[in-house]
């Protein structure tokens, strides 16, 4: 599994530690059995008492060593990723992902401009001032640009509410325990922002918050599935993308996202995965943006995912497909780490729930797709009809309205 995923983990060390634990437990059990036998006779002889003292000391030493070994094993096991669904296509990386569906790309009838040219010309995107404020990979949205982003977020949340999701507004800071329980730590630590004094972490996505809301809880099976949707800003260091996508707003250290998370029964998770895929695709169709769905191969599956898809939006100004949603079933993986269980009947056995997550969708790549697909020959951008009610009926962003100076 590690080879298929292309991950490294301390598997040999885990096996070595496990063998040592088993040997120590065997020795401890043997010593305790000897002590129990000795206690059943009459008053012990001096040499027996001395032996019992030695056994007691040895058991205490073993217990201390076992505690340390178990702590090391637990830490090492956190580096083992999820299992892989047998249906996942094999492959080394994203180039081996299987295309499930693909819309025809947009034909504008003129040479498409990239979003950074469109946004700057309209005065709704100010990258230089974002850099002045916070450094590279930051930007400022102005006027109708800021309003469009806010409108897209509100509209996408309302779409999910229409499908029975419950809206959550979670904290944007979270605890180490939350990120560990949901699989972001320790594997992604280098990509996360942290306040060292309080050991609080800026969320990389709403997913850990929505999953871990039920950490340590046991559901009544009749109350599942639980479907949640949330908006959060997301914060990532983007170390892995150094030197990539330096133009525009495709990759940033801060971005907005609408996230979906589902807790469900194990037998329901395949159906819920397809539901999430449909809800992600629904956004692009309503915005009249060409989309492509790919099923992630084993080498591109991700640490937490058991099976998953990517939804990509066509960006004609850059001539590429941009990932706007990662749609994943995590199976029991996060539930085991978070101790999220359910009972099918009162007094029945507690079983691990399944969790799923998907972007529904992620900004700013959705903003890129809107600007580039709905740009006009005269330099304006037409607002998709679906979000006009969220922008006070505005139909287009015209040149000169928000001129930068």
C-alpha positions in Angstrom: 0.0 0.0 0.0 2.8 2.4 0.8 4.5 1.7 -2.5 1.2 2.2 -4.4 0.7 5.6 -2.7 4.3 6.6 -3.0 4.5 7.3 0.8 7.3 6.5 3.2 6.4 5.4 6.7 8.5 3.8 9.6 7.0 0.3 8.9 10.1 -1.6 9.8 10.5 0.3 13.1 6.8 -0.4 13.9 7.3 -4.1 13.4 10.5 -4.0 15.5 8.7 -2.2 18.3 5.7 -4.5 18.2 8.0 -7.5 18.5 9.6 -6.0 21.6 6.2 -5.2 23.1 5.0 -8.7 22.6 8.2 -10.2 24.2 7.9 -7.9 27.2 4.2 -8.6 27.7 5.0 -12.4 27.5 7.7 -12.0 30.1 5.4 -9.9 32.3 2.5 -12.4 32.1 4.9 -15.2 33.0 6.2 -13.3 36.1 2.7 -12.5 37.2 1.7 -16.2 36.9 4.7 -17.2 39.0 3.8 -14.6 41.6 0.2 -15.8 41.7 1.4 -19.4 42.2 3.7 -18.5 45.0 0.9 -16.6 46.8 -1.3 -19.7 47.0 1.0 -21.6 49.4 1.6 -21.1 53.1 4.0 -18.4 54.5 6.8 -18.0 51.9 10.3 -18.9 52.7 12.9 -16.1 52.8 14.3 -17.0 49.4 10.7 -16.9 48.0 10.1 -13.5 49.4 13.3 -12.3 47.9 12.2 -13.8 44.5 8.8 -12.0 44.8 10.6 -8.7 45.5 12.7 -9.2 42.4 9.6 -10.1 40.3 7.8 -7.0 41.5 10.8 -4.8 40.5 11.0 -6.5 37.1 7.3 -6.1 36.5 7.5 -2.4 37.3 10.5 -2.0 35.0 8.6 -3.8 32.2 5.5 -1.6 32.7 7.6 1.6 32.4 9.3 0.3 29.2 6.0 -0.8 27.7 4.5 2.6 28.3 7.5 4.3 26.5 7.3 1.7 23.6 3.6 2.1 23.2 4.0 5.9 23.0 6.6 5.5 20.3 4.4 3.0 18.4 1.4 5.3 18.5 3.5 8.2 17.1 4.9 6.0 14.4 1.5 4.6 13.4 0.3 8.2 12.7 2.5 8.1 9.6 0.6 5.1 8.1 -1.9 6.4 5.5 -5.4 5.0 4.8 -6.1 1.7 3.1 -6.9 1.8 -0.7 -10.3 0.8 -2.1 -9.6 -2.2 -4.5 -11.5 -0.3 -7.2 -9.0 2.6 -7.3 -7.1 2.7 -10.6 -3.4 2.1 -10.3 -1.0 4.9 -11.2 2.0 6.9 -10.1 0.7 10.5 -10.0 -2.1 12.8 -11.3 -1.2 12.0 -15.0 -2.5 8.5 -14.4 -5.9 9.6 -13.1 -8.9 8.2 -15.0 -11.2 10.7 -16.7 -14.8 10.0 -15.7 -16.5 12.8 -17.6 -15.4 16.0 -19.5 -17.5 18.9 -20.8 -16.6 20.6 -24.1 -14.3 23.6 -23.4 -15.5 27.2 -23.8 -15.3 28.7 -27.3 -15.1 32.5 -26.7 -14.6 33.6 -30.3 -11.6 35.8 -29.4 -8.3 35.3 -27.7 -8.9 34.5 -24.0 -7.0 36.6 -21.5 -5.8 35.1 -18.1 -7.6 36.2 -15.0 -4.8 38.4 -13.7 -5.1 40.6 -16.8 -8.9 40.6 -16.6 -9.0 41.4 -12.9 -6.4 44.1 -13.0 -8.0 45.8 -16.1 -11.4 45.8 -14.3 -9.8 47.1 -11.1 -11.3 44.2 -9.1 -8.0 42.3 -8.4 -5.0 44.0 -6.9 -2.0 41.7 -6.5 0.7 44.3 -5.9 -1.2 45.7 -2.8 -1.8 42.2 -1.5 1.9 41.6 -1.7 2.6 44.9 -0.1 0.3 44.0 2.8 1.3 40.3 3.4 4.0 39.2 1.0 4.0 36.9 -2.0 1.0 34.7 -2.8 -1.5 37.2 -1.3 -3.9 39.6 -3.1 -6.7 42.0 -2.6 -10.2 41.8 -4.2 -11.9 45.1 -4.7 -15.5 46.3 -5.4 -17.4 43.8 -7.5 -14.5 41.3 -7.2 -14.9 41.1 -3.5 -18.7 41.0 -3.9 -18.5 38.2 -6.4 -16.4 36.1 -4.1 -18.8 36.7 -1.2 -21.8 35.9 -3.5 -20.3 32.7 -4.7 -19.7 31.5 -1.1 -23.3 32.3 0.0 -24.9 30.8 -3.1 -22.9 27.6 -2.8 -23.8 27.2 0.9 -27.5 27.7 0.0 -27.2 25.0 -2.7 -26.1 22.5 -0.1 -28.8 23.5 2.3 -31.3 22.6 -0.4 -29.9 19.0 -0.3 -30.3 18.6 3.5 -26.9 19.8 4.7 -26.7 21.7 8.0 -24.6 24.8 7.9 -21.8 25.2 10.4 -19.6 28.2 11.2 -16.5 26.7 12.9 -13.5 28.3 14.5 -10.7 29.1 12.1 -8.1 28.0 14.7 -8.0 24.4 15.9 -6.1 22.2 18.3 -3.3 19.8 17.6 -5.5 16.9 18.8 -8.2 17.8 16.2 -5.7 17.8 13.3 -4.1 14.5 14.5 -7.5 12.8 14.9 -8.5 13.7 11.4 -5.1 12.8 9.7 -3.7 16.3 8.9 -1.0 15.8 11.5 1.8 14.8 11.5 2.0 14.2 7.8 1.2 17.7 6.6 2.8 19.6 9.5 5.3 21.5 7.3 2.4 22.9 5.3 0.4 24.3 8.2 0.5 27.6 10.1 0.8 27.4 13.9 0.7 29.7 16.9 3.5 28.1 19.0 2.6 29.8 22.3 -0.9 28.3 22.5 -0.3 25.4 20.1 -3.2 26.5 18.0 -3.3 25.9 14.3 -4.9 27.8 11.5 -7.3 25.5 9.7 -6.1 24.2 6.3 -9.7 23.4 5.5 -13.0 23.1 7.4 -12.8 19.3 7.1 -11.0 18.6 10.5 -13.5 20.8 12.3 -16.5 19.2 10.8 -15.2 15.7 11.3 -14.0 16.2 14.8 -17.1 17.9 16.1 -18.2 14.3 16.8 -14.9 13.0 18.1 -15.5 10.6 21.0 -19.2 10.3 20.3 -21.4 7.3 19.4 -24.3 7.9 17.1 -27.6 6.2 17.0 -27.6 4.6 13.5 -31.0 6.1 12.8 -29.5 9.6 13.0 -27.1 8.9 10.1 -26.1 10.3 7.7 -25.1 13.6 9.2 -24.3 16.1 6.4 -22.5 19.4 7.1 -21.4 22.4 5.0 -19.2 25.2 6.2 -17.4 28.2 4.9 -13.9 29.0 6.2 -10.8 30.8 5.1 -8.0 28.2 4.7 -4.3 28.6 5.4 -1.5 26.6 3.9 2.2 27.4 3.5 2.4 26.0 -0.1 6.0 24.8 0.4 5.5 22.1 -2.2 4.5 24.6 -4.9 7.6 26.9 -4.6 8.3 28.4 -8.1 5.0 27.0 -9.5 1.9 29.1 -10.6 3.6 32.4 -9.6 1.3 34.5 -11.8 -2.2 35.3 -10.6 -4.2 33.8 -7.7 -4.1 30.1 -8.5 -2.0 29.3 -5.4 -2.1 31.3 -2.2 -1.3 30.9 1.5 -4.9 32.0 2.3 -8.0 31.1 0.3 -11.7 30.7 0.9 -13.6 27.4 0.6 -17.0 25.9 1.1 -16.5 22.4 2.5 -18.9 19.4 2.8 -18.4 16.6 5.3 -20.6 13.6 5.8 -20.7 11.0 8.7 -22.5 7.9 7.6 -22.9 4.1 8.0 -20.2 2.1 6.2 -22.7 0.7 3.7 -23.8 4.2 2.8 -20.4 5.7 2.0 -20.3 4.7 -1.7 -23.7 6.4 -2.3 -22.6 9.5 -0.3 -19.4 9.8 -2.3 -21.4 9.9 -5.5 -23.8 12.5 -3.9 -20.9 14.7 -3.1 -19.5 14.4 -6.6 -22.9 15.4 -8.0 -23.2 18.4 -5.7 -19.7 19.6 -6.7 -20.5 19.2 -10.4 -23.8 21.0 -9.9 -21.9 24.2 -9.1 -20.0 24.3 -12.3 -23.0 23.5 -14.4 -25.1 26.2 -12.8 -22.3 28.7 -13.5 -21.9 27.4 -17.1 -18.3 26.5 -16.6 -16.9 23.4 -18.3 -15.9 20.7 -15.9 -14.0 17.5 -15.9 -14.2 14.7 -13.3 -11.2 12.4 -12.8 -10.9 9.5 -10.4 -7.7 9.7 -8.5 -5.2 6.9 -9.0 -3.4 5.1 -6.1 -0.4 7.5 -6.4 -2.6 10.6 -6.3 -5.1 9.5 -3.7 -3.9 11.4 -0.7 -3.0 10.4 2.8 -6.6 10.2 4.3 -8.5 9.1 1.2 -9.8 5.5 0.7 -11.2 6.5 -2.7 -11.8 9.8 -4.4 -12.4 12.1 -7.4 -11.1 15.5 -8.4 -13.4 18.0 -10.1 -11.6 20.4 -12.4 -12.8 23.6 -14.1 -11.7 24.8 -17.5 -9.7 28.0 -17.5 -9.5 29.3 -21.1 -7.2 32.2 -20.3 -4.5 29.7 -19.1 -5.6 26.8 -21.3 -5.7 24.3 -18.4 -8.0 22.4 -16.1 -7.9 23.7 -12.5 -8.8 21.5 -9.6 -11.7 23.1 -7.7 -12.8 20.1 -5.6 -11.2 17.1 -4.0 -14.0 14.6 -3.3 -12.9 11.8 -0.9 -14.3 8.9 1.0 -12.0 8.3 4.1 -13.8 5.1 5.1 -13.3 4.3 8.8 -9.8 6.0 8.9 -10.7 9.3 10.5 -13.4 7.7 12.6 -10.9 5.3 14.1 -8.5 8.2 14.9 -11.3 10.3 16.3 -13.2 7.5 18.0 -16.5 8.2 16.1 -18.8 5.2 16.3 -22.5 4.2 16.0 -24.8 1.6 17.3 -27.4 -0.1 15.1 -29.6 -0.8 18.1 -29.7 0.1 21.7 -27.1 -1.9 23.7 -25.6 -3.2 20.4 -21.9 -3.3 19.5 -20.3 0.1 18.7 -19.0 0.2 15.2 -16.8 2.7 13.4 -18.6 5.3 11.3 -17.4 6.4 7.8 -16.5 10.0 6.9 -16.4 11.7 3.6 -15.3 15.2 2.5 -15.4 17.4 -0.6 -14.8 21.0 -1.5 -18.1 22.5 -2.6 -16.2 24.5 -4.1 -12.8 26.1 -3.5 -12.0 29.7 -4.2 -10.1 31.4 -5.7 -9.9 28.9 -8.6 -13.6 29.1 -9.0 -13.2 32.9 -9.3 -10.5 32.3 -12.0 -12.9 30.0 -13.9 -15.8 32.6 -13.7 -13.6 35.5 -14.9 -11.9 33.5 -17.7 -15.0 31.7 -19.0 -17.4 34.7 -18.8 -15.0 37.4 -20.1 -16.3 39.4 -23.1 -14.6 40.9 -26.1 -15.0 44.4 -24.7 -13.1 43.6 -21.5 -16.2 43.2 -19.3 -17.2 40.0 -17.4 -20.8 38.7 -17.4 -22.0 37.6 -13.9 -23.5 34.1 -14.1 -27.3 34.2 -13.7 -27.2 31.9 -10.7 -25.3 34.4 -8.5 -26.9 37.6 -9.7 -29.5 37.6 -6.8 -26.6 37.5 -4.4 -25.0 40.6 -6.1 -28.1 42.9 -6.0 -29.0 41.9 -9.6 -25.7 43.0 -11.1 -25.3 41.4 -14.6 -21.8 42.4 -15.5 -18.6 44.0 -14.4 -17.7 46.7 -16.9 -14.3 48.4 -17.5 -13.8 51.6 -15.7 -16.2 51.0 -12.8 -13.5 50.1 -10.3 -10.4 51.6 -11.9 -7.2 51.1 -9.9 -5.0 54.1 -9.2 
